[in-house]
Amino acid sequence: MEELMRQVNRYLIGWMGHYRLAGTPSVYKDLDEWISRRPRQLQWKRWKKG
């Protein structure tokens, strides 16, 4: 899980740097919601598989 989060962080830093100039707060809000939800989903799926 730690390696996954490192990869996601690296990707997001680049993504945010690219879209920072656009000035669209809704994009960041949607991204924040996805970021908080997706790792929990992955962890839940791994836990269910055993």
mmCIF file as Biopython writes it, N, C-alpha, C and O atoms, coordinates in Angstrom:
data_model
#
loop_
_atom_site.group_PDB
_atom_site.id
_atom_site.type_symbol
_atom_site.label_atom_id
_atom_site.label_alt_id
_atom_site.label_comp_id
_atom_site.label_asym_id
_atom_site.label_entity_id
_atom_site.label_seq_id
_atom_site.pdbx_PDB_ins_code
_atom_site.Cartn_x
_atom_site.Cartn_y
_atom_site.Cartn_z
_atom_site.occupancy
_atom_site.B_iso_or_equiv
_atom_site.auth_seq_id
_atom_site.auth_asym_id
_atom_site.pdbx_PDB_model_num
ATOM 1   N N  . MET A ? 1  ? 0.829   -1.186  0.000   1.0 0.0 1  A 1 
ATOM 2   C CA . MET A ? 1  ? 0.000   0.000   0.000   1.0 0.0 1  A 1 
ATOM 3   C C  . MET A ? 1  ? 0.874   1.251   0.000   1.0 0.0 1  A 1 
ATOM 4   O O  . MET A ? 1  ? 0.530   2.246   -0.638  1.0 0.0 1  A 1 
ATOM 5   N N  . GLU A ? 2  ? 1.999   1.208   0.710   1.0 0.0 2  A 1 
ATOM 6   C CA . GLU A ? 2  ? 2.871   2.383   0.757   1.0 0.0 2  A 1 
ATOM 7   C C  . GLU A ? 2  ? 3.445   2.699   -0.616  1.0 0.0 2  A 1 
ATOM 8   O O  . GLU A ? 2  ? 3.530   3.864   -1.004  1.0 0.0 2  A 1 
ATOM 9   N N  . GLU A ? 3  ? 3.836   1.667   -1.349  1.0 0.0 3  A 1 
ATOM 10  C CA . GLU A ? 3  ? 4.385   1.878   -2.689  1.0 0.0 3  A 1 
ATOM 11  C C  . GLU A ? 3  ? 3.316   2.453   -3.617  1.0 0.0 3  A 1 
ATOM 12  O O  . GLU A ? 3  ? 3.604   3.329   -4.433  1.0 0.0 3  A 1 
ATOM 13  N N  . LEU A ? 4  ? 2.110   1.971   -3.493  1.0 0.0 4  A 1 
ATOM 14  C CA . LEU A ? 4  ? 1.010   2.499   -4.293  1.0 0.0 4  A 1 
ATOM 15  C C  . LEU A ? 4  ? 0.801   3.978   -4.013  1.0 0.0 4  A 1 
ATOM 16  O O  . LEU A ? 4  ? 0.626   4.772   -4.938  1.0 0.0 4  A 1 
ATOM 17  N N  . MET A ? 5  ? 0.820   4.350   -2.735  1.0 0.0 5  A 1 
ATOM 18  C CA . MET A ? 5  ? 0.613   5.757   -2.379  1.0 0.0 5  A 1 
ATOM 19  C C  . MET A ? 5  ? 1.759   6.632   -2.881  1.0 0.0 5  A 1 
ATOM 20  O O  . MET A ? 5  ? 1.530   7.779   -3.265  1.0 0.0 5  A 1 
ATOM 21  N N  . ARG A ? 6  ? 2.979   6.116   -2.884  1.0 0.0 6  A 1 
ATOM 22  C CA . ARG A ? 6  ? 4.102   6.881   -3.433  1.0 0.0 6  A 1 
ATOM 23  C C  . ARG A ? 6  ? 3.902   7.141   -4.919  1.0 0.0 6  A 1 
ATOM 24  O O  . ARG A ? 6  ? 4.140   8.248   -5.403  1.0 0.0 6  A 1 
ATOM 25  N N  . GLN A ? 7  ? 3.468   6.126   -5.632  1.0 0.0 7  A 1 
ATOM 26  C CA . GLN A ? 7  ? 3.233   6.285   -7.067  1.0 0.0 7  A 1 
ATOM 27  C C  . GLN A ? 7  ? 2.100   7.258   -7.340  1.0 0.0 7  A 1 
ATOM 28  O O  . GLN A ? 7  ? 2.192   8.087   -8.246  1.0 0.0 7  A 1 
ATOM 29  N N  . VAL A ? 8  ? 1.044   7.162   -6.569  1.0 0.0 8  A 1 
ATOM 30  C CA . VAL A ? 8  ? -0.091  8.081   -6.743  1.0 0.0 8  A 1 
ATOM 31  C C  . VAL A ? 8  ? 0.338   9.507   -6.445  1.0 0.0 8  A 1 
ATOM 32  O O  . VAL A ? 8  ? -0.025  10.426  -7.179  1.0 0.0 8  A 1 
ATOM 33  N N  . ASN A ? 9  ? 1.105   9.707   -5.380  1.0 0.0 9  A 1 
ATOM 34  C CA . ASN A ? 9  ? 1.564   11.055  -5.031  1.0 0.0 9  A 1 
ATOM 35  C C  . ASN A ? 9  ? 2.411   11.659  -6.143  1.0 0.0 9  A 1 
ATOM 36  O O  . ASN A ? 9  ? 2.261   12.836  -6.469  1.0 0.0 9  A 1 
ATOM 37  N N  . ARG A ? 10 ? 3.290   10.868  -6.719  1.0 0.0 10 A 1 
ATOM 38  C CA . ARG A ? 10 ? 4.139   11.364  -7.794  1.0 0.0 10 A 1 
ATOM 39  C C  . ARG A ? 10 ? 3.288   11.771  -8.999  1.0 0.0 10 A 1 
ATOM 40  O O  . ARG A ? 10 ? 3.524   12.812  -9.614  1.0 0.0 10 A 1 
ATOM 41  N N  . TYR A ? 11 ? 2.312   10.953  -9.323  1.0 0.0 11 A 1 
ATOM 42  C CA . TYR A ? 11 ? 1.417   11.244  -10.433 1.0 0.0 11 A 1 
ATOM 43  C C  . TYR A ? 11 ? 0.606   12.512  -10.165 1.0 0.0 11 A 1 
ATOM 44  O O  . TYR A ? 11 ? 0.459   13.355  -11.050 1.0 0.0 11 A 1 
ATOM 45  N N  . LEU A ? 12 ? 0.083   12.644  -8.955  1.0 0.0 12 A 1 
ATOM 46  C CA . LEU A ? 12 ? -0.773  13.786  -8.625  1.0 0.0 12 A 1 
ATOM 47  C C  . LEU A ? 12 ? -0.005  15.100  -8.600  1.0 0.0 12 A 1 
ATOM 48  O O  . LEU A ? 12 ? -0.546  16.140  -8.975  1.0 0.0 12 A 1 
ATOM 49  N N  . ILE A ? 13 ? 1.235   15.064  -8.167  1.0 0.0 13 A 1 
ATOM 50  C CA . ILE A ? 13 ? 2.030   16.291  -8.160  1.0 0.0 13 A 1 
ATOM 51  C C  . ILE A ? 13 ? 2.169   16.817  -9.587  1.0 0.0 13 A 1 
ATOM 52  O O  . ILE A ? 13 ? 2.031   18.018  -9.819  1.0 0.0 13 A 1 
ATOM 53  N N  . GLY A ? 14 ? 2.439   15.937  -10.533 1.0 0.0 14 A 1 
ATOM 54  C CA . GLY A ? 14 ? 2.530   16.344  -11.932 1.0 0.0 14 A 1 
ATOM 55  C C  . GLY A ? 14 ? 1.198   16.813  -12.478 1.0 0.0 14 A 1 
ATOM 56  O O  . GLY A ? 14 ? 1.128   17.807  -13.201 1.0 0.0 14 A 1 
ATOM 57  N N  . TRP A ? 15 ? 0.157   16.106  -12.135 1.0 0.0 15 A 1 
ATOM 58  C CA . TRP A ? 15 ? -1.181  16.454  -12.613 1.0 0.0 15 A 1 
ATOM 59  C C  . TRP A ? 15 ? -1.611  17.820  -12.084 1.0 0.0 15 A 1 
ATOM 60  O O  . TRP A ? 15 ? -2.154  18.640  -12.824 1.0 0.0 15 A 1 
ATOM 61  N N  . MET A ? 16 ? -1.366  18.054  -10.804 1.0 0.0 16 A 1 
ATOM 62  C CA . MET A ? 16 ? -1.740  19.341  -10.218 1.0 0.0 16 A 1 
ATOM 63  C C  . MET A ? 16 ? -0.896  20.473  -10.779 1.0 0.0 16 A 1 
ATOM 64  O O  . MET A ? 16 ? -1.395  21.583  -10.963 1.0 0.0 16 A 1 
ATOM 65  N N  . GLY A ? 17 ? 0.376   20.208  -11.053 1.0 0.0 17 A 1 
ATOM 66  C CA . GLY A ? 17 ? 1.216   21.217  -11.667 1.0 0.0 17 A 1 
ATOM 67  C C  . GLY A ? 17 ? 0.711   21.603  -13.043 1.0 0.0 17 A 1 
ATOM 68  O O  . GLY A ? 17 ? 0.792   22.766  -13.440 1.0 0.0 17 A 1 
ATOM 69  N N  . HIS A ? 18 ? 0.193   20.634  -13.764 1.0 0.0 18 A 1 
ATOM 70  C CA . HIS A ? 18 ? -0.325  20.900  -15.105 1.0 0.0 18 A 1 
ATOM 71  C C  . HIS A ? 18 ? -1.613  21.711  -15.056 1.0 0.0 18 A 1 
ATOM 72  O O  . HIS A ? 18 ? -1.771  22.665  -15.818 1.0 0.0 18 A 1 
ATOM 73  N N  . TYR A ? 19 ? -2.533  21.346  -14.172 1.0 0.0 19 A 1 
ATOM 74  C CA . TYR A ? 19 ? -3.834  21.993  -14.118 1.0 0.0 19 A 1 
ATOM 75  C C  . TYR A ? 19 ? -3.884  23.208  -13.186 1.0 0.0 19 A 1 
ATOM 76  O O  . TYR A ? 19 ? -4.920  23.865  -13.090 1.0 0.0 19 A 1 
ATOM 77  N N  . ARG A ? 20 ? -2.803  23.508  -12.514 1.0 0.0 20 A 1 
ATOM 78  C CA . ARG A ? 20 ? -2.783  24.657  -11.606 1.0 0.0 20 A 1 
ATOM 79  C C  . ARG A ? 20 ? -3.084  25.956  -12.359 1.0 0.0 20 A 1 
ATOM 80  O O  . ARG A ? 20 ? -3.739  26.851  -11.825 1.0 0.0 20 A 1 
ATOM 81  N N  . LEU A ? 21 ? -2.616  26.049  -13.564 1.0 0.0 21 A 1 
ATOM 82  C CA . LEU A ? 21 ? -2.810  27.261  -14.358 1.0 0.0 21 A 1 
ATOM 83  C C  . LEU A ? 21 ? -4.252  27.431  -14.812 1.0 0.0 21 A 1 
ATOM 84  O O  . LEU A ? 21 ? -4.666  28.547  -15.125 1.0 0.0 21 A 1 
ATOM 85  N N  . ALA A ? 22 ? -5.016  26.365  -14.854 1.0 0.0 22 A 1 
ATOM 86  C CA . ALA A ? 22 ? -6.390  26.438  -15.332 1.0 0.0 22 A 1 
ATOM 87  C C  . ALA A ? 22 ? -7.290  27.179  -14.345 1.0 0.0 22 A 1 
ATOM 88  O O  . ALA A ? 22 ? -8.253  27.824  -14.760 1.0 0.0 22 A 1 
ATOM 89  N N  . GLY A ? 23 ? -7.000  27.100  -13.067 1.0 0.0 23 A 1 
ATOM 90  C CA . GLY A ? 23 ? -7.803  27.799  -12.062 1.0 0.0 23 A 1 
ATOM 91  C C  . GLY A ? 23 ? -9.223  27.265  -11.964 1.0 0.0 23 A 1 
ATOM 92  O O  . GLY A ? 23 ? -10.170 28.043  -11.849 1.0 0.0 23 A 1 
ATOM 93  N N  . THR A ? 24 ? -9.380  25.967  -12.008 1.0 0.0 24 A 1 
ATOM 94  C CA . THR A ? 24 ? -10.711 25.367  -11.895 1.0 0.0 24 A 1 
ATOM 95  C C  . THR A ? 24 ? -10.809 24.598  -10.587 1.0 0.0 24 A 1 
ATOM 96  O O  . THR A ? 24 ? -10.348 23.460  -10.504 1.0 0.0 24 A 1 
ATOM 97  N N  . PRO A ? 25 ? -11.399 25.198  -9.574  1.0 0.0 25 A 1 
ATOM 98  C CA . PRO A ? 25 ? -11.474 24.524  -8.269  1.0 0.0 25 A 1 
ATOM 99  C C  . PRO A ? 25 ? -12.308 23.248  -8.293  1.0 0.0 25 A 1 
ATOM 100 O O  . PRO A ? 25 ? -12.089 22.359  -7.470  1.0 0.0 25 A 1 
ATOM 101 N N  . SER A ? 26 ? -13.248 23.142  -9.209  1.0 0.0 26 A 1 
ATOM 102 C CA . SER A ? 26 ? -14.071 21.928  -9.242  1.0 0.0 26 A 1 
ATOM 103 C C  . SER A ? 26 ? -13.223 20.704  -9.592  1.0 0.0 26 A 1 
ATOM 104 O O  . SER A ? 26 ? -13.499 19.604  -9.111  1.0 0.0 26 A 1 
ATOM 105 N N  . VAL A ? 27 ? -12.211 20.882  -10.411 1.0 0.0 27 A 1 
ATOM 106 C CA . VAL A ? 27 ? -11.332 19.770  -10.762 1.0 0.0 27 A 1 
ATOM 107 C C  . VAL A ? 27 ? -10.621 19.274  -9.514  1.0 0.0 27 A 1 
ATOM 108 O O  . VAL A ? 27 ? -10.525 18.067  -9.291  1.0 0.0 27 A 1 
ATOM 109 N N  . TYR A ? 28 ? -10.126 20.189  -8.704  1.0 0.0 28 A 1 
ATOM 110 C CA . TYR A ? 28 ? -9.424  19.801  -7.481  1.0 0.0 28 A 1 
ATOM 111 C C  . TYR A ? 28 ? -10.369 19.159  -6.475  1.0 0.0 28 A 1 
ATOM 112 O O  . TYR A ? 28 ? -9.975  18.236  -5.762  1.0 0.0 28 A 1 
ATOM 113 N N  . LYS A ? 29 ? -11.589 19.626  -6.408  1.0 0.0 29 A 1 
ATOM 114 C CA . LYS A ? 29 ? -12.572 19.043  -5.490  1.0 0.0 29 A 1 
ATOM 115 C C  . LYS A ? 29 ? -12.867 17.601  -5.894  1.0 0.0 29 A 1 
ATOM 116 O O  . LYS A ? 29 ? -12.882 16.708  -5.047  1.0 0.0 29 A 1 
ATOM 117 N N  . ASP A ? 30 ? -13.101 17.374  -7.178  1.0 0.0 30 A 1 
ATOM 118 C CA . ASP A ? 30 ? -13.364 16.022  -7.656  1.0 0.0 30 A 1 
ATOM 119 C C  . ASP A ? 30 ? -12.169 15.108  -7.417  1.0 0.0 30 A 1 
ATOM 120 O O  . ASP A ? 30 ? -12.330 13.955  -7.017  1.0 0.0 30 A 1 
ATOM 121 N N  . LEU A ? 31 ? -10.986 15.621  -7.661  1.0 0.0 31 A 1 
ATOM 122 C CA . LEU A ? 31 ? -9.777  14.843  -7.448  1.0 0.0 31 A 1 
ATOM 123 C C  . LEU A ? 31 ? -9.608  14.493  -5.978  1.0 0.0 31 A 1 
ATOM 124 O O  . LEU A ? 31 ? -9.239  13.367  -5.646  1.0 0.0 31 A 1 
ATOM 125 N N  . ASP A ? 32 ? -9.872  15.440  -5.107  1.0 0.0 32 A 1 
ATOM 126 C CA . ASP A ? 32 ? -9.756  15.194  -3.671  1.0 0.0 32 A 1 
ATOM 127 C C  . ASP A ? 32 ? -10.717 14.092  -3.226  1.0 0.0 32 A 1 
ATOM 128 O O  . ASP A ? 32 ? -10.355 13.236  -2.419  1.0 0.0 32 A 1 
ATOM 129 N N  . GLU A ? 33 ? -11.935 14.116  -3.752  1.0 0.0 33 A 1 
ATOM 130 C CA . GLU A ? 33 ? -12.902 13.078  -3.408  1.0 0.0 33 A 1 
ATOM 131 C C  . GLU A ? 33 ? -12.431 11.715  -3.894  1.0 0.0 33 A 1 
ATOM 132 O O  . GLU A ? 33 ? -12.552 10.722  -3.177  1.0 0.0 33 A 1 
ATOM 133 N N  . TRP A ? 34 ? -11.896 11.664  -5.109  1.0 0.0 34 A 1 
ATOM 134 C CA . TRP A ? 34 ? -11.423 10.393  -5.658  1.0 0.0 34 A 1 
ATOM 135 C C  . TRP A ? 34 ? -10.232 9.869   -4.864  1.0 0.0 34 A 1 
ATOM 136 O O  . TRP A ? 34 ? -10.147 8.676   -4.573  1.0 0.0 34 A 1 
ATOM 137 N N  . ILE A ? 35 ? -9.310  10.772  -4.516  1.0 0.0 35 A 1 
ATOM 138 C CA . ILE A ? 35 ? -8.107  10.365  -3.789  1.0 0.0 35 A 1 
ATOM 139 C C  . ILE A ? 35 ? -8.467  9.780   -2.426  1.0 0.0 35 A 1 
ATOM 140 O O  . ILE A ? 35 ? -7.846  8.812   -1.986  1.0 0.0 35 A 1 
ATOM 141 N N  . SER A ? 36 ? -9.435  10.342  -1.774  1.0 0.0 36 A 1 
ATOM 142 C CA . SER A ? 36 ? -9.791  9.830   -0.450  1.0 0.0 36 A 1 
ATOM 143 C C  . SER A ? 36 ? -10.581 8.527   -0.538  1.0 0.0 36 A 1 
ATOM 144 O O  . SER A ? 36 ? -10.565 7.734   0.404   1.0 0.0 36 A 1 
ATOM 145 N N  . ARG A ? 37 ? -11.264 8.296   -1.643  1.0 0.0 37 A 1 
ATOM 146 C CA . ARG A ? 37 ? -12.109 7.115   -1.770  1.0 0.0 37 A 1 
ATOM 147 C C  . ARG A ? 37 ? -11.367 5.905   -2.345  1.0 0.0 37 A 1 
ATOM 148 O O  . ARG A ? 37 ? -11.531 4.794   -1.841  1.0 0.0 37 A 1 
ATOM 149 N N  . ARG A ? 38 ? -10.574 6.095   -3.363  1.0 0.0 38 A 1 
ATOM 150 C CA . ARG A ? 38 ? -9.980  4.970   -4.091  1.0 0.0 38 A 1 
ATOM 151 C C  . ARG A ? 38 ? -9.020  4.113   -3.263  1.0 0.0 38 A 1 
ATOM 152 O O  . ARG A ? 38 ? -9.123  2.889   -3.339  1.0 0.0 38 A 1 
ATOM 153 N N  . PRO A ? 39 ? -8.103  4.668   -2.483  1.0 0.0 39 A 1 
ATOM 154 C CA . PRO A ? 39 ? -7.228  3.790   -1.679  1.0 0.0 39 A 1 
ATOM 155 C C  . PRO A ? 39 ? -8.006  2.921   -0.692  1.0 0.0 39 A 1 
ATOM 156 O O  . PRO A ? 39 ? -7.627  1.777   -0.441  1.0 0.0 39 A 1 
ATOM 157 N N  . ARG A ? 40 ? -9.075  3.450   -0.140  1.0 0.0 40 A 1 
ATOM 158 C CA . ARG A ? 40 ? -9.898  2.631   0.757   1.0 0.0 40 A 1 
ATOM 159 C C  . ARG A ? 40 ? -10.546 1.479   0.004   1.0 0.0 40 A 1 
ATOM 160 O O  . ARG A ? 40 ? -10.650 0.369   0.527   1.0 0.0 40 A 1 
ATOM 161 N N  . GLN A ? 41 ? -10.986 1.744   -1.231  1.0 0.0 41 A 1 
ATOM 162 C CA . GLN A ? 41 ? -11.571 0.681   -2.037  1.0 0.0 41 A 1 
ATOM 163 C C  . GLN A ? 41 ? -10.549 -0.411  -2.313  1.0 0.0 41 A 1 
ATOM 164 O O  . GLN A ? 41 ? -10.862 -1.596  -2.202  1.0 0.0 41 A 1 
ATOM 165 N N  . LEU A ? 42 ? -9.343  -0.027  -2.669  1.0 0.0 42 A 1 
ATOM 166 C CA . LEU A ? 42 ? -8.296  -1.006  -2.943  1.0 0.0 42 A 1 
ATOM 167 C C  . LEU A ? 42 ? -7.968  -1.839  -1.712  1.0 0.0 42 A 1 
ATOM 168 O O  . LEU A ? 42 ? -7.809  -3.057  -1.800  1.0 0.0 42 A 1 
ATOM 169 N N  . GLN A ? 43 ? -7.869  -1.182  -0.576  1.0 0.0 43 A 1 
ATOM 170 C CA . GLN A ? 43 ? -7.565  -1.903  0.659   1.0 0.0 43 A 1 
ATOM 171 C C  . GLN A ? 43 ? -8.697  -2.865  1.019   1.0 0.0 43 A 1 
ATOM 172 O O  . GLN A ? 43 ? -8.438  -3.981  1.470   1.0 0.0 43 A 1 
ATOM 173 N N  . TRP A ? 44 ? -9.920  -2.453  0.829   1.0 0.0 44 A 1 
ATOM 174 C CA . TRP A ? 44 ? -11.068 -3.298  1.114   1.0 0.0 44 A 1 
ATOM 175 C C  . TRP A ? 44 ? -11.059 -4.528  0.206   1.0 0.0 44 A 1 
ATOM 176 O O  . TRP A ? 44 ? -11.318 -5.639  0.669   1.0 0.0 44 A 1 
ATOM 177 N N  . LYS A ? 45 ? -10.763 -4.339  -1.086  1.0 0.0 45 A 1 
ATOM 178 C CA . LYS A ? 45 ? -10.723 -5.461  -2.012  1.0 0.0 45 A 1 
ATOM 179 C C  . LYS A ? 45 ? -9.621  -6.448  -1.626  1.0 0.0 45 A 1 
ATOM 180 O O  . LYS A ? 45 ? -9.827  -7.660  -1.685  1.0 0.0 45 A 1 
ATOM 181 N N  . ARG A ? 46 ? -8.472  -5.945  -1.238  1.0 0.0 46 A 1 
ATOM 182 C CA . ARG A ? 46 ? -7.374  -6.824  -0.832  1.0 0.0 46 A 1 
ATOM 183 C C  . ARG A ? 46 ? -7.728  -7.591  0.439   1.0 0.0 46 A 1 
ATOM 184 O O  . ARG A ? 46 ? -7.384  -8.766  0.573   1.0 0.0 46 A 1 
ATOM 185 N N  . TRP A ? 47 ? -8.408  -6.935  1.361   1.0 0.0 47 A 1 
ATOM 186 C CA . TRP A ? 47 ? -8.796  -7.569  2.605   1.0 0.0 47 A 1 
ATOM 187 C C  . TRP A ? 47 ? -9.816  -8.697  2.348   1.0 0.0 47 A 1 
ATOM 188 O O  . TRP A ? 47 ? -9.756  -9.753  2.977   1.0 0.0 47 A 1 
ATOM 189 N N  . LYS A ? 48 ? -10.742 -8.454  1.422   1.0 0.0 48 A 1 
ATOM 190 C CA . LYS A ? 48 ? -11.762 -9.449  1.127   1.0 0.0 48 A 1 
ATOM 191 C C  . LYS A ? 48 ? -11.181 -10.689 0.456   1.0 0.0 48 A 1 
ATOM 192 O O  . LYS A ? 48 ? -11.687 -11.794 0.651   1.0 0.0 48 A 1 
ATOM 193 N N  . LYS A ? 49 ? -10.120 -10.513 -0.335  1.0 0.0 49 A 1 
ATOM 194 C CA . LYS A ? 49 ? -9.521  -11.655 -1.028  1.0 0.0 49 A 1 
ATOM 195 C C  . LYS A ? 49 ? -8.686  -12.519 -0.093  1.0 0.0 49 A 1 
ATOM 196 O O  . LYS A ? 49 ? -8.481  -13.707 -0.341  1.0 0.0 49 A 1 
ATOM 197 N N  . GLY A ? 50 ? -8.211  -11.911 0.974   1.0 0.0 50 A 1 
ATOM 198 C CA . GLY A ? 50 ? -7.461  -12.687 1.954   1.0 0.0 50 A 1 
ATOM 199 C C  . GLY A ? 50 ? -6.074  -12.873 1.658   1.0 0.0 50 A 1 
ATOM 200 O O  . GLY A ? 50 ? -5.359  -13.516 2.427   1.0 0.0 50 A 1 
#
